[in-house]
Amino acid sequence: MAHQASAPHRVPPPSGPRSDDTGSHPRVFEPVLLVILVLLAAVGAVIGIDLVSKLGISANTSVVGALVAMLIGRIPLGFLRRMRSVHRQNLAQSAISAATFASANALLTSVAIPYVFGRQDLVWPMLAGSFIGLLVDAWVLYRAFGSRLLPADAAWPPGTAAAETIKAGDRGGRRALILAGGTAIGLAGTLLSLPLSAAGVAFLGNVWALMMFGVGLMLRQYSPDLFDTDLGAGFIPHGVMVGAGVVALGQAVHMLVGRRARKKQKADREPASTRVVTDPTVEHTVDERGLRLALIRGYALFTAGAVVLAVLGGLIGDMSPLGIVGWVLFAAFAALVHELIVGLAAMQSGWFPSFAVTLIFLVLGLAMGIPSVPLALLIGYVSATGPAFADMGYDLKAGWLLRRDHRPWDPYEREGRRQQFLAALIGFGVALLVVAVAWRSYFGQGLIPPVAKVYADTIKTGLSDPDAVRTMLLWAIPGAVIQLIGGTRRQMGVMLATGLLILTPQACWLVLGALAVRVVYRRLRGPAADEELNLVGAGVIAGSSLGDSAQILKT
């Protein structure tokens, strides 16, 4: 699956974190580490369900987990000193963030849909189906991360923030001061209800992608004044996302057939003596064949999960055999496409439009005439995918940054990813237990995720506007054109649609302003500006994450 240059190359001396493991990568089943992971995952799961049900938001707790692991490593007890390892801290942040997103975005939101719909008897089948979707979601990202579609050297801004936080805590000095300053700014912004995380992302992500994201945010906020039309209404942004998503899917298919392998074949024909590799970590660890297998197997697993949900949900007795087959195949397709679109947006911007993309498939399901109960289960299944896909991308990006100076790199990187995946599975298991125990108490108090109410109400009312599908198809055209122009790396169409779907006052100015500062500062300082801007952006995102997590104290 991996391909590395066979020619010898000079490797610079490691400049990574000092608190490193010189041998094999730390393992999640080390007794002390395992206990810490379970405890952190429980904290993350509680934070997740509390915030999503009371405030309708979800917080990225990975920075919280990293900071807690740092503090534990500095407790003057011999058996805790090993937590000073940046790689153990990486596993800690992987477990808590996985539990947070799994409990809030994947599990509780999914099971709330049939509950609000009036079918409490379907909560347990939905919990089983959404948990299967969650596991498949994470597995696909684990197998596809490091490919040309989802490269490790892409932005993944929250992952960069987590890695920079861990490295600054390990090294101290000037890096720590810059990061601390950015964290203070991000935390202050949260307390003042300013979305400063948008500015932090602009320091880290792809400039073109984030420019389109900022334009989308601006159009959403000011379109009523500029054009006497709300571009966030009438399924206009959903149509842009449909067009961009279809082209993004086509671009992924084009990549899978191996067209881009011509460059590799050309390089293979060159004499080994003429090849120079200065940094082996920029090599893709998953080739086109590996990516193709991951997506095909992912679709097969999503199909199996849909079958289980159909059986447990009693759909076999309510639908014809042909209808069941169509429902299963469409549910698996929607789950796979949903996670890819959400993942691509998260990779470039750190924001993932899970709600909007799920709503697209809900509208398509209504247009196709899927009955209400099967559609409620389908939307619950689809909504369980995507967030964990994006979150694991963030975590693996953090691990990749922390491990890239280790030599030999490739086996250490692969084992590190495997341990992070296991840490995420621990987080998922804890999240499942927390949701299974807590959902009755929360729903009984009327504490239900707002997006679940939107899904259920939309299914109940149906397509009150007969022009909704026509509007989506019309606006799909500009979305497709922009996505095609931007290409796979920039995801401009997807990012424009993501901005149009988000109504966060003043976020557009923070994104576009930070991009302007980034461009000007880099011209003044040269390449040296990148590290400083990365630290500032990482600090702002970390501070915003801490502020979001702290809101549980208010609730």
C-alpha positions, 0 to 999 in steps of 0.5 A: 500500500505504501510506496517510498523512494528507493534511493538513499536520501539525507535526513535532517536531524530530528527537530521534533518534541523532546519528550519522545519514545525512542523505541516502539510507539506507546500502546493504548492498553498500557494499564495507566494509559488505558485508565486515563483514556477511559476517564477522559472519554467519559468526561468528553462524552458527558460534555458532548451530550450536555452541550448538544442538547442544551446549547445545540453546539459541539466542542472539540475537546482534543485540546482539553485532553492534551492539556489534562494529559500534560498536567498528569505527566507533571504529577511527581509520581513515578508511574505517571511520568510516562504521560510526558510523552507527546505520543501518549498525550496524542492518544489522550486527545484522540480518545476524548475528542472521539468520545465527544463527537460520537456521543453528541453528533453521532449517537444522541442526535441520531436516536433523538430523531425517532424519539421526536418523531413519536416512535420511542420504540425505535430508539434502541434500534437506531442506537445500534444502527448509528453505532455501526455507522459510527464505527464504519465512518471512523474505519474508512477515514483510518484506511484512507488518511494519507491518500491523495484524496485525504492527504496528511499534509492538508490543512486539517486545522484543529489537528494542527492546533492540537499538535502545536499545543502539545509541542509547545507544552513539551518544548516551552520557550518562545513557541509556548508564549506565542501559543499561549497568547493566541489561546488567550485571544481565542478564549476571550473571543468565546467569552465575548461571543466572537467566533475567533476560531474562524480567524484561527482557521484562516491562518492554517488552511488552504487560502483559496478554499478559505477565501471561498468560505469567507465569501460564502459567509459574507453572502449569507450574512449580507444577501438580504441587504445586498440582493433583497434575497436571503441566500440561506433560504429556499434550499439555495445553499443546499443546491450549491452543495449538491452541485459541488458534492457531485463534482467532488465525488467525480473528482474522487472517482477520477483519482481512484481510476489511477489517472494521476499514477502517470506521474509516479510511473514517470518517476519510476522510469527515472534513474534512482541516482537522479531522485532526491527525497528530502522529507519522506513524510510527504509521501502518500502512505495510501496509494490509489488502490488502497483508497479504492479498496477502503471506499469499496469496503466502506460502502459494503460495511455501510450496506451491512449496517443498513441491513441490520438497522432495517431488521431491527427497525422492523422495516422488513414487515412494512416495505416490499422486498424491492423497497427494502433493497432500494432503501438499504443501497440508498442509505449506504450511498448517502452515508458514504457520500455524506462522510466524504463531503463533510470530510473534505470540508473539514480537511480544508476549513475545520468546519464540517457541514454535517447538518446541511448535507444530511438535510440534502439527503432528507429532501431527496428522500422526500422527493423519492417518496420514501415513507416517513418511518424508513426515512427517519431511520435513514436520516438517523443513520446518515447523520451518524457519519461524517463528524467522527470522520472529520474528527479522526482526520484532525486527530491523525493529522496531529499524530502525523505532525508529532511523529514526522521527525521519528526515524525510521518514520514509516513503521512508527507512523503506521503503528501510531495511526493504529494506536490512535484508531484503537484510542478512538474505539475506546472513546466510541465504546464509552460514548455508547454507554453514556448515551445508552444510560443518559438518553431517557433522562435528557429526552424526558426533560425536553433536552433534545438536540435542535437539529434532530427536531429540524429533521423530524419536523421536516419529515412530518411536514414533507415537501411543503414547497414543490419547487425545493428540488427544482431550486436545488438543481438550478443552484447546483450548476454554479456549485459544480462549476466552482468546484470544477475550477478549484480542483480536488486540493482547493474544494472551492465549491464545497467551501462556498456552500459551507459558508452559505450554510452557516449564519455566524455574524461577523465570521466572514470579516474574521476569515477574510481579514485573517487571510489578508493579514496572513498574505501581507505578513508572509510577504514581509517575513518570508517563509519564517512567517508560516510557523508563527502564524501556525502557532497563533492560529493554533492558539486561537482555535485552542482557546475557542475550544476551551471556551466552548467546553467551559460552557458546560459550567454555564449549563 
